[in-house]
Amino acid sequence: MVEAANKNYQRRQRSPYNNNGFGNNNGFGNNNNYQTNNYKTSSYSSNSDKDAEIVHSDSDIKADGSYFYEFETTNGIKQAEQGSADGTKQGSSSYISPEGIEIKTTYVADETGYHPVGDHIPKIPDYILRSLEYIRTHPYVEKDYYTGELKQASFNNFEKVLPPRHQQQYQSNNRYNF
């Protein structure tokens, strides 16, 4: 009985490498009408990347959980980070783009999230920053249905997790605070 079950199981198994057309492997097989390996996925190809060597590497890990590391390679990649015992991290990384431009990112990661900074990262438009500031300085007020009293709406402490520069108030759709 067990041998018959194993035989049926082996017959039902399909190998992802043994399909020869669109109808096999539930429609996810290789369609031989075109050759996918002829398509170029990137115009940037550098021999220096595959032959890159580490020219500098340093690290230090302390008993309290804080650490530091940095490295640099011959093809222009640089990375450095330091972390503290409370979980806060800050660092930077850079590489040379195919156009020959150094792309550098610095960052801080803490209890409010990951905050990258770099010239290549899109900036929040001024009109959005102004509207966020307006929302922060003009809190939403609700009128109590029964008493007619105006009171500031509660936002479930959402402001505490937002970075100070981009704080905004969050209005819960839950009107009755269930």
C-alpha positions as CSV (number, residue, x, y, z in Angstrom):
1,M,0.0,0.0,0.0
2,V,2.8,2.4,0.9
3,E,4.7,1.6,-2.3
4,A,1.6,2.3,-4.4
5,A,1.2,5.7,-2.6
6,N,4.8,6.6,-3.2
7,K,4.5,5.6,-6.9
8,N,1.4,7.8,-7.4
9,Y,3.2,10.7,-5.5
10,Q,6.3,10.4,-7.8
11,R,4.1,10.4,-10.9
12,R,2.3,13.6,-9.9
13,Q,5.5,15.5,-9.1
14,R,6.7,17.8,-11.9
15,S,10.2,19.0,-12.2
16,P,10.5,22.8,-12.9
17,Y,13.4,22.0,-15.2
18,N,11.6,19.5,-17.4
19,N,9.0,21.6,-19.1
20,N,9.0,22.3,-22.8
21,G,6.2,24.7,-23.4
22,F,3.6,27.1,-22.1
23,G,1.1,24.4,-21.0
24,N,3.4,22.6,-18.6
25,N,4.1,23.5,-15.0
26,N,0.7,25.1,-14.6
27,G,1.4,27.8,-17.2
28,F,4.7,29.0,-15.7
29,G,7.0,27.0,-18.0
30,N,9.5,28.1,-20.6
31,N,7.9,29.4,-23.7
32,N,10.3,28.6,-26.5
33,N,9.0,31.3,-28.9
34,Y,11.6,33.7,-27.6
35,Q,15.0,33.5,-26.0
36,T,15.1,35.3,-22.6
37,N,18.9,35.2,-22.4
38,N,19.2,37.5,-25.4
39,Y,17.6,40.4,-23.5
40,K,19.9,42.9,-21.7
41,T,18.7,43.7,-18.2
42,S,21.2,46.5,-17.5
43,S,23.3,48.8,-19.6
44,Y,26.0,49.0,-16.9
45,S,28.6,46.3,-16.8
46,S,31.9,46.8,-15.2
47,N,34.7,44.3,-14.9
48,S,35.9,46.2,-11.8
49,D,32.9,45.0,-9.8
50,K,33.7,41.3,-10.2
51,D,37.4,41.9,-9.5
52,A,36.8,44.3,-6.5
53,E,38.9,43.8,-3.4
54,I,38.6,45.1,0.1
55,V,41.2,47.8,0.7
56,H,40.1,48.7,4.2
57,S,38.1,47.0,6.9
58,D,37.7,47.7,10.5
59,S,35.2,46.7,13.2
60,D,34.7,46.8,16.9
61,I,32.0,45.1,19.0
62,K,31.7,46.0,22.7
63,A,30.2,43.9,25.6
64,D,27.4,46.5,26.1
65,G,26.0,45.8,22.6
66,S,27.5,48.8,20.9
67,Y,29.5,48.3,17.7
68,F,31.3,50.0,14.8
69,Y,32.3,48.8,11.4
70,E,33.5,50.2,8.1
71,F,34.9,48.9,4.9
72,E,36.0,50.2,1.5
73,T,36.5,48.4,-1.8
74,T,38.6,49.1,-4.9
75,N,35.6,49.8,-7.0
76,G,34.5,52.8,-4.8
77,I,32.0,51.1,-2.4
78,K,32.2,52.5,1.1
79,Q,30.1,51.5,4.1
80,A,30.3,52.6,7.8
81,E,27.9,52.1,10.7
82,Q,27.9,52.5,14.4
83,G,25.3,51.2,16.8
84,S,24.6,51.9,20.4
85,A,23.3,49.6,23.1
86,D,19.8,51.2,22.9
87,G,19.4,50.0,19.3
88,T,20.1,53.4,17.6
89,K,22.2,53.1,14.5
90,Q,23.8,55.7,12.3
91,G,26.0,55.3,9.3
92,S,26.7,56.0,5.7
93,S,27.2,54.1,2.4
94,S,28.4,55.2,-1.0
95,Y,29.1,53.8,-4.4
96,I,30.0,55.0,-7.9
97,S,27.1,55.1,-10.3
98,P,27.5,53.9,-13.9
99,E,27.7,57.6,-14.9
100,G,30.7,58.0,-12.6
101,I,28.9,60.0,-9.9
102,E,29.3,59.1,-6.2
103,I,26.0,58.2,-4.7
104,K,26.2,58.8,-0.9
105,T,23.5,58.0,1.7
106,T,23.7,58.8,5.4
107,Y,21.1,57.5,7.8
108,V,19.9,57.2,11.3
109,A,17.7,54.4,12.5
110,D,16.1,54.7,15.9
111,E,12.7,54.1,17.6
112,T,11.0,56.4,15.1
113,G,12.3,54.5,12.0
114,Y,14.9,54.6,9.3
115,H,15.8,58.2,8.1
116,P,18.0,58.3,5.1
117,V,19.5,61.5,3.7
118,G,21.2,61.9,0.3
119,D,21.1,64.2,-2.8
120,H,19.6,61.4,-4.8
121,I,16.7,60.9,-2.5
122,P,13.6,62.9,-3.5
123,K,12.8,65.7,-1.1
124,I,9.3,66.4,0.3
125,P,7.9,69.4,-1.6
126,D,7.5,72.6,0.3
127,Y,3.7,72.8,-0.1
128,I,3.4,69.3,1.6
129,L,5.7,70.4,4.5
130,R,3.6,73.6,4.9
131,S,0.4,71.6,4.9
132,L,1.8,69.1,7.5
133,E,2.8,72.1,9.7
134,Y,-0.6,73.6,9.4
135,I,-2.2,70.3,10.4
136,R,0.1,70.0,13.4
137,T,-0.6,73.6,14.6
138,H,-4.4,73.5,13.9
139,P,-5.6,70.4,15.7
140,Y,-8.9,68.8,14.6
141,V,-11.8,69.6,16.9
142,E,-14.9,67.5,17.3
143,K,-18.2,68.6,18.6
144,D,-19.7,66.3,21.3
145,Y,-23.0,65.1,20.0
146,Y,-24.7,65.1,23.4
147,T,-23.3,68.2,25.1
148,G,-22.3,70.4,22.1
149,E,-18.9,70.9,23.7
150,L,-15.9,71.3,21.4
151,K,-12.9,69.2,22.2
152,Q,-9.7,68.2,20.6
153,A,-9.9,64.7,19.0
154,S,-7.6,62.0,20.3
155,F,-5.0,60.5,17.9
156,N,-3.8,57.4,19.8
157,N,-0.4,58.9,20.5
158,F,0.5,58.6,16.8
159,E,2.7,61.8,17.0
160,K,5.2,60.0,19.2
161,V,6.5,57.7,16.5
162,L,6.8,60.3,13.7
163,P,10.1,62.2,13.2
164,P,9.9,65.7,14.7
165,R,10.3,67.4,11.4
166,H,7.4,65.6,9.8
167,Q,5.0,65.2,12.6
168,Q,1.4,65.1,11.7
169,Q,-1.7,64.2,13.6
170,Y,-3.5,61.0,12.9
171,Q,-7.3,60.8,13.1
172,S,-8.7,57.4,13.8
173,N,-11.7,56.4,11.8
174,N,-13.0,54.8,15.0
175,R,-15.3,57.5,16.2
176,Y,-16.2,55.7,19.4
177,N,-12.7,54.6,20.4
178,F,-13.5,50.9,20.5
